[in-house]
């Protein structure tokens, strides 16, 4: 029986990996699995060698403070993978963790084929990392088409499989009883991590106050995870206006986005989801000054948003660090409201860019086919 070890480092990777494994199981049922994963892989009856929460460290300062613990977990993970003797090590995202593990595994057993899903952001910083990756990664699976040129330049095997967030889904949820019919919706995304919410939510609350002073025809939806919902409720308790709600139900998230007039989103993958539905937006982000100090010196691109990076110009406005304040957000949104032609222009450019990023097949199916090709040959 063939063996696959699935290596993830955080919940998003666990979700991505589970979609690929579902596709593999539809085509091949004679495979033994073991993983380092979370609830999504657990739902497929795949045992995890450790609790995913133990390795999910957020932010550079957290990594530095836990460096010895992380090193110990990496070594323990490598040991268990090598003992399992998989035909394939399928690592997903979390490059600071998963690629370190993959490198050590390859050193100890070169016969294990290594496939990594989600390229590190080499187009943002340290493009030369590819020279190192090709020594221990047999195949890199890419979310974005433009990434492939970087790997081709180094003669490293890679395949554009597509981004799951850009796949259009047919399911539709009735949200007519959830949102007011006489107001325009502005979706707000303060982040899913407590560090992001602590910094961004107060700014967004002040932004809502400024909007309500000038307009009476907007309704705000604050998007949250179920875990963070009560934290946000507590932090927003002093906001007395009633034209908002907190939504944590992931089943209605997409339909609310689709019905939004505008979105104010923290920088990250959610901004790509907003773009998929052609909703005009601005990007905000603020981080710990120490983290920003390090990141600013590493990043080689002028922009934070992938749409802007691909176009090499600011199609979606970015308000970062000192510009990330309630007044600047209000001024930007208000400017778009007063200039509807700008809303239309952003929609057109975003639609064109997203179309260039989409693949014809499901990204999970494309990734599964590559894994199966390795395991069968």
C-alpha positions in Angstrom: 0.0 0.0 0.0 1.3 3.5 -0.9 1.7 6.1 1.8 1.2 9.8 1.9 2.1 12.1 4.8 0.2 15.4 4.8 2.0 18.2 6.6 0.2 21.5 7.5 1.1 24.3 9.9 -2.1 26.2 10.4 -5.9 25.8 9.9 -6.0 27.4 6.4 -3.4 24.8 5.3 -5.4 22.0 6.9 -8.5 23.1 4.9 -6.5 23.3 1.6 -4.9 19.9 2.2 -8.3 18.3 3.0 -9.8 19.4 -0.3 -6.9 17.8 -2.2 -7.1 14.6 -0.2 -10.9 14.4 -0.9 -10.1 14.4 -4.6 -7.4 11.8 -4.2 -9.7 9.5 -2.3 -12.3 9.7 -5.1 -9.7 8.3 -7.5 -7.6 6.0 -5.4 -8.6 4.2 -2.2 -5.5 2.1 -1.6 -3.4 4.7 0.1 -2.4 4.9 3.8 -2.4 8.4 5.3 -0.8 10.1 8.3 -0.7 13.8 8.9 0.1 16.8 11.0 -3.2 18.5 10.6 -6.4 19.9 12.2 -10.2 19.3 12.1 -10.6 19.2 8.3 -8.1 16.3 7.9 -9.5 14.7 11.0 -12.9 14.7 9.4 -11.4 12.4 6.7 -10.4 9.9 9.4 -6.7 10.8 9.0 -4.7 10.6 12.3 -2.6 13.6 13.3 0.8 13.1 15.0 0.4 16.3 17.0 -2.0 19.1 17.8 -1.9 21.7 15.1 -2.4 24.5 17.7 1.1 23.6 19.1 2.8 24.9 16.0 0.6 27.8 14.9 2.7 30.8 16.0 1.7 34.2 14.5 4.1 37.1 14.0 7.9 37.4 13.9 8.1 38.3 17.6 6.1 35.1 18.6 8.5 33.0 16.5 11.6 34.5 18.1 10.1 34.0 21.6 9.4 30.4 20.9 12.3 29.5 18.7 13.6 26.6 20.8 10.1 25.0 21.1 9.6 25.3 17.4 13.0 23.7 16.7 12.0 20.8 18.9 8.6 20.4 17.2 10.3 20.4 13.8 12.8 17.7 14.8 10.0 15.5 16.3 7.9 15.9 13.2 10.8 14.9 10.9 11.4 11.9 13.1 7.8 10.7 12.8 7.6 11.3 9.1 10.8 9.3 8.4 9.5 6.5 10.6 6.3 6.4 8.7 8.3 6.0 5.4 5.8 7.7 3.1 6.1 7.6 -0.7 4.9 11.2 -0.8 5.4 14.1 1.7 2.6 16.5 0.8 3.3 19.8 2.6 0.9 22.7 2.4 1.6 26.4 3.0 3.2 27.6 6.3 6.7 27.6 4.6 8.6 28.7 7.7 7.6 25.4 9.3 6.7 22.9 6.6 9.6 23.6 4.3 12.1 23.3 7.1 10.6 19.9 7.9 10.6 18.9 4.2 14.3 19.8 3.9 15.3 17.7 6.9 13.1 14.8 5.7 14.7 14.8 2.3 18.2 14.8 3.8 17.4 11.8 5.9 15.5 9.9 3.2 16.0 11.2 -0.4 13.6 8.5 -1.7 10.6 10.3 -0.2 9.0 12.5 -3.0 8.2 16.0 -1.8 5.4 18.1 -3.1 4.6 21.5 -1.7 1.3 23.2 -2.2 1.2 27.1 -2.1 4.5 28.8 -3.1 6.1 31.0 -0.6 5.8 34.7 -1.7 9.1 34.7 -3.5 7.7 37.6 -5.6 7.6 39.7 -2.4 11.0 38.9 -0.9 14.0 36.6 -1.3 13.4 35.2 -4.8 16.8 33.4 -4.5 15.1 31.0 -2.0 14.1 28.9 -5.1 17.7 27.8 -5.5 17.5 26.2 -2.1 14.0 24.8 -2.5 14.8 22.8 -5.6 17.3 20.8 -3.6 14.6 19.2 -1.5 11.2 20.0 -3.1 10.4 17.8 -6.2 7.4 19.8 -7.3 5.9 23.2 -6.3 2.2 23.7 -6.8 1.3 27.4 -7.5 -1.8 29.4 -6.8 -0.9 32.2 -9.2 0.1 31.9 -12.9 2.7 34.7 -12.7 4.7 32.7 -10.1 5.7 30.1 -12.6 8.3 32.3 -14.4 10.3 32.5 -11.2 10.5 28.7 -10.9 11.2 28.2 -14.6 14.1 30.6 -14.4 15.7 28.2 -11.8 14.6 25.0 -13.7 12.5 23.9 -10.8 9.5 21.8 -11.5 6.3 23.7 -10.8 2.6 23.7 -11.9 0.0 26.4 -11.8 -3.0 24.7 -10.2 -5.1 27.8 -9.4 -6.4 29.5 -6.3 -9.4 27.9 -4.5 -10.7 31.4 -3.5 -11.1 32.3 -7.2 -13.4 29.3 -8.0 -17.0 30.4 -8.5 -19.5 28.4 -6.5 -23.1 27.9 -7.5 -24.6 27.6 -4.0 -26.8 30.5 -3.0 -28.1 31.4 0.4 -31.2 33.6 1.0 -30.0 36.5 3.1 -33.0 38.8 2.5 -34.0 38.5 6.1 -30.6 39.3 7.4 -29.8 42.6 5.8 -31.9 45.7 5.5 -33.4 46.4 2.1 -33.2 50.1 2.2 -29.5 50.5 2.9 -26.2 50.0 1.1 -23.9 47.4 2.7 -20.3 48.1 3.6 -18.5 44.9 4.6 -15.7 45.3 7.1 -12.9 42.8 7.7 -10.8 43.5 10.8 -9.0 40.2 10.6 -9.2 36.7 12.2 -6.3 37.0 14.7 -6.5 38.8 18.0 -3.5 40.9 17.2 -5.2 42.2 14.0 -8.5 42.8 15.8 -6.9 44.7 18.6 -5.3 47.1 16.2 -7.9 47.4 13.4 -11.3 47.1 15.1 -11.1 50.4 17.0 -10.1 52.2 13.8 -13.1 50.6 11.9 -15.5 51.6 14.7 -14.4 55.2 14.5 -14.7 55.0 10.7 -18.4 53.9 11.1 -19.0 56.8 13.4 -17.6 59.2 10.8 -19.8 57.6 8.1 -22.9 57.9 10.3 -22.3 61.6 10.8 -22.5 62.2 7.1 -24.7 59.4 5.8 -27.8 57.6 6.9 -28.1 55.0 4.1 -25.3 52.6 5.0 -25.3 49.4 6.9 -22.1 47.8 8.2 -21.4 44.1 8.4 -18.4 43.2 10.5 -17.1 39.8 9.3 -15.7 37.5 12.0 -14.8 34.0 12.7 -16.9 32.1 15.3 -14.0 32.1 17.7 -13.5 35.9 17.6 -17.2 36.8 17.6 -17.6 37.4 21.3 -14.3 39.2 21.5 -15.5 41.6 18.8 -18.9 42.0 20.5 -17.1 43.0 23.7 -14.8 45.5 22.0 -17.6 47.2 20.0 -19.9 47.6 23.0 -19.5 51.3 23.2 -20.7 51.8 19.6 -24.3 52.9 20.1 -25.6 53.1 16.6 -27.7 50.2 15.4 -26.8 50.1 11.7 -24.4 47.2 12.0 -24.1 43.5 12.8 -21.4 41.0 13.3 -21.5 37.9 11.0 -19.6 34.8 11.8 -21.6 32.3 9.8 -19.2 31.2 7.0 -22.2 29.9 4.9 -23.5 33.4 4.3 -20.2 35.3 4.1 -19.9 35.1 0.3 -23.5 36.2 -0.3 -23.0 39.2 2.0 -19.9 40.1 0.1 -21.7 39.8 -3.2 -24.4 42.1 -2.0 -22.0 44.7 -0.6 -21.7 48.2 -2.1 -18.1 48.5 -0.8 -15.6 46.6 1.4 -12.9 47.8 3.8 -10.6 44.8 4.3 -7.4 44.0 6.1 -4.6 42.9 3.8 -4.7 39.2 3.1 -6.5 36.4 1.2 -10.0 37.8 2.0 -9.2 40.7 -0.3 -8.9 38.3 -3.1 -12.4 36.9 -2.3 -13.8 40.4 -2.4 -12.2 41.0 -5.8 -13.6 37.7 -7.1 -17.1 39.2 -6.6 -16.1 42.6 -8.2 -16.9 44.5 -5.0 -15.0 47.9 -4.8 -12.7 48.0 -1.8 -9.7 49.5 0.0 -7.1 47.6 1.9 -6.0 48.5 5.4 -3.3 47.1 7.6 -1.4 47.9 10.8 1.0 45.8 12.7 3.2 45.7 15.7 6.0 48.3 15.0 8.7 45.7 15.6 7.2 43.3 13.1 6.9 46.1 10.6 10.5 47.1 11.1 11.7 43.6 10.0 9.1 43.1 7.2 9.7 46.6 5.6 13.4 45.6 5.2 12.6 42.3 3.6 9.8 43.1 1.2 10.8 43.9 -2.3 7.4 44.9 -3.7 5.7 48.3 -3.4 2.2 46.8 -2.7 0.5 44.6 -0.2 -2.5 43.5 -2.3 -2.1 40.8 -4.9 -4.2 42.7 -7.5 -1.9 45.7 -7.2 1.2 43.5 -7.3 0.1 41.8 -10.5 -0.7 45.1 -12.2 2.3 46.9 -10.6 0.1 49.8 -9.8 -2.5 50.7 -7.1 -5.8 49.7 -8.5 -7.2 49.0 -5.0 -6.1 51.8 -2.5 -3.9 50.6 0.3 -3.8 52.4 3.7 -1.0 50.9 5.7 0.6 51.7 9.1 0.3 55.5 9.7 -2.3 55.9 6.9 -4.4 53.2 8.5 -6.6 55.5 10.6 -10.3 56.2 10.7 -10.1 59.6 9.0 -8.1 58.3 6.0 -10.4 55.4 5.6 -13.4 57.7 5.7 -11.8 60.1 3.2 -11.1 57.2 0.8 -14.6 55.6 1.0 -16.2 59.0 0.8 -14.2 59.9 -2.3 -15.4 56.7 -4.1 -19.0 57.5 -3.1 -18.7 60.9 -4.7 -16.9 59.5 -7.8 -19.0 56.6 -9.0 -16.9 56.4 -12.2 -13.9 55.4 -10.0 -16.0 52.5 -8.6 -16.8 51.4 -12.1 -13.2 51.7 -13.2 -11.9 49.6 -10.2 -14.5 46.9 -10.9 -13.4 46.7 -14.6 -9.7 46.4 -13.8 -10.2 43.9 -10.9 -12.5 41.7 -13.1 -9.9 41.6 -15.8 -7.1 40.8 -13.4 -9.1 38.0 -11.6 -10.0 36.4 -14.9 -6.3 36.2 -15.8 -5.7 34.4 -12.4 -8.3 31.7 -12.8 -7.8 28.1 -13.9 -10.3 26.0 -15.8 -10.3 23.2 -13.3 -10.6 23.0 -9.5 -7.3 23.8 -7.9 -7.8 20.8 -5.5 -8.3 18.5 -8.5 -5.3 19.8 -10.3 -3.2 19.3 -7.2 -4.6 15.8 -6.6 -3.7 14.7 -10.1 -0.1 15.8 -9.6 0.2 13.9 -6.3 -1.4 10.8 -7.9 1.0 11.0 -10.8 4.0 10.9 -8.5 2.6 8.1 -6.3 1.7 5.9 -9.4 5.1 6.4 -11.1 
